[in-house]
Amino acid sequence: MKRSLSSAAAILALGTAMPTLAADYPLFGEMRPSYDNGWEQSAQGPLRFETGLRYWYSWSEQNHNIGPYAQDVESTSSSGEAFLRIDDDATSSYVEATGGYGIAHEGSYSTNGGASLDLPAARLGYVGADFGWLPFGDASGQMGLGFVAGYQFTNDSPDTGSADFTTAESSSDISWSPATGDWGVGGDSEVNSFDIHGLKLGVTGRADFGAFDLTGEAAATPYAWVSGTYGAYSSPWGTPTQLQASAVTLNGFGYGASGKLMVGFHPTENLTIRVGGRASYLEGQYDASWEEASITPPQATGGDPAYSAPSLTKQRYVVRDNPFSMFRYGALLEITGRF
């Protein structure tokens, strides 16, 4: 009985003291307030993603020279592209990766100022990566202006014919008859293949006005490495016993400029349709080199066998500092999603 009375008295005393403790709340120092509503939801991250597809209808002009030999090419191409862009609002920067491939080509070419011939085929493919920094703009990130640096690989190769060359590497590759002296060698050919590894430095900007946006870029190509094969070129020194022994190999450099301007419309919050144009120009010089095989045919011996074995020697030719230019421009259509 005494224990029950003691417990009741303790509870009554604690209840009486509660208002006093509440009034003296500051005595306990600073205490953390309660969480806001929705505290369990993390803040929105600084990254914004944009990915989509593009269609590029472009016109191209190319001029190639090796010594006095010259070819001019004009063509049109339809290309499909895919791209991914990631914007980081915390650093006002972005990265963008692009890849595209030509799916339809037509055009014409001429050699040494001769008749214009239909272009039978062409190849166009490209991949690139850019890093952009937009330090100038508003705090909301809706408008930005800054710099862009990037790399792009392009294979832009119109098919303007393919010259034959022998595949014989030594005398043992010559087929011949010791009885008749007849001889022959194997042959092959290759089509044009122009590879371009280009650097890009320039300025870029974007402005978002809610219902539509503007994106622009102007860049220089301070250096581009150009390599590949000029399969259409045929050696001017060919004779029945001096044969071209390889396709012509190209190695050189170029420089140029590029630009892009797009206007986008936002039919929904996450969907954008953009239209605009893009152009690039590159010029430079390359060295052209190839091998030639000099063959000494079987010679009559007047004995048995009637003919001696043929022989083969090879020599490499180089024509330096050949000018070239490549210009491509066209209209872009882009459909992209943002998240």
LOMIZA-229379 format. One record per residue (C-alpha): residue number from 1; z, x, y; residue in three letters. Coordinates in steps of 0.02 Angstrom, whole numbers. Layout:
<lotors>
NUM|Z|X|Y|Ala;
...
</lotors>
This chain:
<lotors>
1|0|0|0|Met;
2|44|141|119|Lys;
3|-120|229|74|Arg;
4|-222|73|119|Ser;
5|-132|55|285|Leu;
6|-165|239|325|Ser;
7|-352|221|291|Ser;
8|-365|66|399|Ala;
9|-276|153|541|Ala;
10|-395|302|532|Ala;
11|-549|191|538|Ile;
12|-478|94|685|Leu;
13|-441|256|780|Ala;
14|-618|323|750|Leu;
15|-697|162|811|Gly;
16|-591|167|968|Thr;
17|-646|347|1003|Ala;
18|-836|316|986|Met;
19|-862|251|1165|Pro;
20|-767|400|1231|Thr;
21|-877|522|1133|Leu;
22|-1033|435|1196|Ala;
23|-973|449|1375|Ala;
24|-939|634|1348|Asp;
25|-1112|668|1269|Tyr;
26|-1148|813|1391|Pro;
27|-999|906|1318|Leu;
28|-1107|945|1166|Phe;
29|-1240|1039|1267|Gly;
30|-1427|1007|1260|Glu;
31|-1484|910|1109|Met;
32|-1664|884|1052|Arg;
33|-1728|709|1091|Pro;
34|-1808|600|959|Ser;
35|-1992|620|908|Tyr;
36|-2125|523|1001|Asp;
37|-2218|385|912|Asn;
38|-2355|458|802|Gly;
39|-2271|630|792|Trp;
40|-2339|653|617|Glu;
41|-2520|657|682|Gln;
42|-2580|835|724|Ser;
43|-2669|870|887|Ala;
44|-2859|871|886|Gln;
45|-2931|1041|845|Gly;
46|-3038|1140|968|Pro;
47|-3192|1147|854|Leu;
48|-3341|1030|872|Arg;
49|-3481|1026|744|Phe;
50|-3662|977|769|Glu;
51|-3794|979|633|Thr;
52|-3965|904|614|Gly;
53|-4151|918|586|Leu;
54|-4296|964|700|Arg;
55|-4484|941|696|Tyr;
56|-4586|1071|791|Trp;
57|-4770|1050|827|Tyr;
58|-4831|1216|897|Ser;
59|-4986|1306|956|Trp;
60|-5009|1491|920|Ser;
61|-5118|1631|986|Glu;
62|-5121|1803|904|Gln;
63|-5220|1960|946|Asn;
64|-5222|2110|829|His;
65|-5310|2278|842|Asn;
66|-5331|2432|733|Ile;
67|-5436|2558|826|Gly;
68|-5599|2469|874|Pro;
69|-5565|2329|749|Tyr;
70|-5500|2168|831|Ala;
71|-5454|1994|773|Gln;
72|-5410|1841|878|Asp;
73|-5322|1691|799|Val;
74|-5286|1517|867|Glu;
75|-5191|1390|762|Ser;
76|-5074|1241|760|Thr;
77|-4925|1218|644|Ser;
78|-4804|1080|596|Ser;
79|-4632|1146|552|Ser;
80|-4469|1072|489|Gly;
81|-4301|1146|539|Glu;
82|-4118|1128|496|Ala;
83|-3978|1191|606|Phe;
84|-3789|1198|623|Leu;
85|-3694|1227|785|Arg;
86|-3505|1251|801|Ile;
87|-3426|1244|975|Asp;
88|-3252|1316|1005|Asp;
89|-3179|1234|1160|Asp;
90|-3030|1352|1159|Ala;
91|-3141|1504|1193|Thr;
92|-3290|1415|1275|Ser;
93|-3405|1490|1142|Ser;
94|-3519|1433|1003|Tyr;
95|-3617|1495|854|Val;
96|-3780|1420|794|Glu;
97|-3884|1452|638|Ala;
98|-4064|1391|621|Thr;
99|-4194|1396|483|Gly;
100|-4371|1329|483|Gly;
101|-4532|1328|382|Tyr;
102|-4711|1281|425|Gly;
103|-4781|1145|315|Ile;
104|-4956|1118|386|Ala;
105|-5075|1235|478|His;
106|-5251|1233|544|Glu;
107|-5351|1339|664|Gly;
108|-5487|1470|681|Ser;
109|-5510|1657|697|Tyr;
110|-5644|1782|746|Ser;
111|-5669|1966|707|Thr;
112|-5737|2091|833|Asn;
113|-5796|1950|945|Gly;
114|-5902|1871|809|Gly;
115|-5921|1692|754|Ala;
116|-5768|1580|745|Ser;
117|-5715|1541|566|Leu;
118|-5596|1409|500|Asp;
119|-5423|1473|458|Leu;
120|-5401|1442|271|Pro;
121|-5211|1454|269|Ala;
122|-5059|1523|359|Ala;
123|-4874|1555|332|Arg;
124|-4735|1523|457|Leu;
125|-4550|1542|418|Gly;
126|-4399|1591|522|Tyr;
127|-4209|1604|518|Val;
128|-4094|1648|660|Gly;
129|-3913|1658|717|Ala;
130|-3846|1649|895|Asp;
131|-3678|1678|978|Phe;
132|-3653|1598|1148|Gly;
133|-3514|1611|1276|Trp;
134|-3503|1484|1417|Leu;
135|-3369|1545|1539|Pro;
136|-3437|1446|1686|Phe;
137|-3409|1259|1679|Gly;
138|-3286|1118|1701|Asp;
139|-3119|1101|1613|Ala;
140|-3177|951|1511|Ser;
141|-3309|1054|1422|Gly;
142|-3446|931|1472|Gln;
143|-3540|1062|1571|Met;
144|-3558|1248|1534|Gly;
145|-3662|1397|1583|Leu;
146|-3657|1569|1507|Gly;
147|-3738|1698|1396|Phe;
148|-3817|1703|1224|Val;
149|-3855|1844|1102|Ala;
150|-3942|1825|937|Gly;
151|-4054|1886|797|Tyr;
152|-4208|1804|725|Gln;
153|-4320|1846|579|Phe;
154|-4496|1773|584|Thr;
155|-4643|1784|466|Asn;
156|-4796|1722|561|Asp;
157|-4948|1763|455|Ser;
158|-5118|1681|477|Pro;
159|-5236|1710|330|Asp;
160|-5390|1794|404|Thr;
161|-5460|1861|241|Gly;
162|-5411|1997|119|Ser;
163|-5498|2163|93|Ala;
164|-5521|2233|-83|Asp;
165|-5442|2399|-129|Phe;
166|-5432|2500|-289|Thr;
167|-5271|2508|-388|Thr;
168|-5317|2675|-469|Ala;
169|-5180|2804|-439|Glu;
170|-5251|2951|-535|Ser;
171|-5402|3007|-638|Ser;
172|-5326|2928|-792|Ser;
173|-5346|2756|-711|Asp;
174|-5536|2773|-707|Ile;
175|-5626|2690|-852|Ser;
176|-5786|2783|-898|Trp;
177|-5912|2815|-1036|Ser;
178|-5944|2995|-1092|Pro;
179|-6110|2938|-1164|Ala;
180|-6183|2848|-1012|Thr;
181|-6077|2910|-867|Gly;
182|-6039|2732|-810|Asp;
183|-5868|2716|-728|Trp;
184|-5757|2587|-644|Gly;
185|-5584|2560|-571|Val;
186|-5466|2412|-556|Gly;
187|-5446|2320|-392|Gly;
188|-5334|2202|-296|Asp;
189|-5312|2124|-124|Ser;
190|-5171|2058|-14|Glu;
191|-5160|1931|126|Val;
192|-5086|1962|298|Asn;
193|-4897|1968|311|Ser;
194|-4818|2000|481|Phe;
195|-4628|2017|481|Asp;
196|-4532|2019|645|Ile;
197|-4347|2062|664|His;
198|-4303|2020|844|Gly;
199|-4148|2034|955|Leu;
200|-4113|1904|1089|Lys;
201|-4013|1919|1252|Leu;
202|-4013|1783|1383|Gly;
203|-3929|1640|1474|Val;
204|-3893|1467|1409|Thr;
205|-3820|1305|1475|Gly;
206|-3777|1128|1425|Arg;
207|-3730|975|1527|Ala;
208|-3668|812|1451|Asp;
209|-3683|659|1563|Phe;
210|-3618|534|1436|Gly;
211|-3775|434|1398|Ala;
212|-3884|590|1392|Phe;
213|-3871|779|1395|Asp;
214|-3974|931|1445|Leu;
215|-3985|1096|1350|Thr;
216|-4078|1249|1408|Gly;
217|-4101|1431|1363|Glu;
218|-4199|1577|1435|Ala;
219|-4193|1743|1343|Ala;
220|-4274|1913|1332|Ala;
221|-4322|1999|1171|Thr;
222|-4282|2179|1219|Pro;
223|-4330|2247|1049|Tyr;
224|-4415|2183|893|Ala;
225|-4460|2281|737|Trp;
226|-4631|2231|670|Val;
227|-4685|2273|494|Ser;
228|-4789|2205|352|Gly;
229|-4967|2205|287|Thr;
230|-5134|2181|373|Tyr;
231|-5228|2125|220|Gly;
232|-5387|2078|313|Ala;
233|-5424|2254|373|Tyr;
234|-5557|2350|276|Ser;
235|-5577|2538|295|Ser;
236|-5732|2586|396|Pro;
237|-5757|2742|292|Trp;
238|-5787|2659|125|Gly;
239|-5929|2720|13|Thr;
240|-5967|2694|-172|Pro;
241|-5860|2847|-211|Thr;
242|-5732|2834|-69|Gln;
243|-5630|2677|-91|Leu;
244|-5487|2599|4|Gln;
245|-5337|2623|-110|Ala;
246|-5205|2511|-32|Ser;
247|-5181|2368|88|Ala;
248|-5149|2419|268|Val;
249|-4963|2439|306|Thr;
250|-4896|2404|481|Leu;
251|-4743|2477|567|Asn;
252|-4706|2461|752|Gly;
253|-4606|2377|889|Phe;
254|-4622|2239|1016|Gly;
255|-4536|2153|1160|Tyr;
256|-4552|1985|1243|Gly;
257|-4463|1827|1298|Ala;
258|-4420|1651|1239|Ser;
259|-4360|1488|1312|Gly;
260|-4306|1312|1264|Lys;
261|-4271|1151|1360|Leu;
262|-4209|990|1280|Met;
263|-4151|820|1343|Val;
264|-4042|717|1227|Gly;
265|-3998|533|1215|Phe;
266|-3842|463|1131|His;
267|-3877|294|1050|Pro;
268|-3706|304|966|Thr;
269|-3551|410|990|Glu;
270|-3597|534|854|Asn;
271|-3787|524|852|Leu;
272|-3903|618|971|Thr;
273|-4093|616|984|Ile;
274|-4169|758|1084|Arg;
275|-4346|796|1140|Val;
276|-4410|949|1229|Gly;
277|-4506|1110|1207|Gly;
278|-4489|1290|1152|Arg;
279|-4596|1446|1177|Ala;
280|-4593|1629|1130|Ser;
281|-4701|1779|1172|Tyr;
282|-4705|1951|1093|Leu;
283|-4815|2102|1123|Glu;
284|-4808|2283|1070|Gly;
285|-4889|2418|965|Gln;
286|-4891|2463|782|Tyr;
287|-4955|2605|674|Asp;
288|-5075|2557|535|Ala;
289|-5083|2664|378|Ser;
290|-5173|2653|211|Trp;
291|-5232|2762|68|Glu;
292|-5408|2804|15|Glu;
293|-5467|2869|-153|Ala;
294|-5609|2994|-166|Ser;
295|-5689|2989|-338|Ile;
296|-5799|3121|-415|Thr;
297|-5907|3025|-540|Pro;
298|-5944|3089|-716|Pro;
299|-6070|3232|-711|Gln;
300|-6208|3262|-837|Ala;
301|-6167|3411|-948|Thr;
302|-6328|3430|-1046|Gly;
303|-6222|3438|-1202|Gly;
304|-6100|3335|-1302|Asp;
305|-6020|3235|-1228|Pro;
306|-6162|3195|-1110|Ala;
307|-6048|3171|-959|Tyr;
308|-5888|3254|-900|Ser;
309|-5732|3158|-851|Ala;
310|-5721|3089|-674|Pro;
311|-5582|3142|-555|Ser;
312|-5486|3059|-414|Leu;
313|-5396|3123|-260|Thr;
314|-5302|3018|-132|Lys;
315|-5276|3036|55|Gln;
316|-5174|2935|179|Arg;
317|-5248|2881|346|Tyr;
318|-5147|2829|499|Val;
319|-5209|2745|658|Val;
320|-5070|2747|788|Arg;
321|-5020|2638|936|Asp;
322|-5124|2483|902|Asn;
323|-5086|2341|1025|Pro;
324|-5045|2164|970|Phe;
325|-4978|2003|1045|Ser;
326|-4907|1840|977|Met;
327|-4880|1682|1079|Phe;
328|-4812|1518|1009|Arg;
329|-4762|1362|1105|Tyr;
330|-4740|1179|1065|Gly;
331|-4645|1014|1068|Ala;
332|-4478|985|982|Leu;
333|-4400|826|913|Leu;
334|-4219|837|857|Glu;
335|-4101|715|770|Ile;
336|-3921|774|760|Thr;
337|-3749|714|711|Gly;
338|-3588|767|797|Arg;
339|-3414|770|723|Phe;
</lotors>
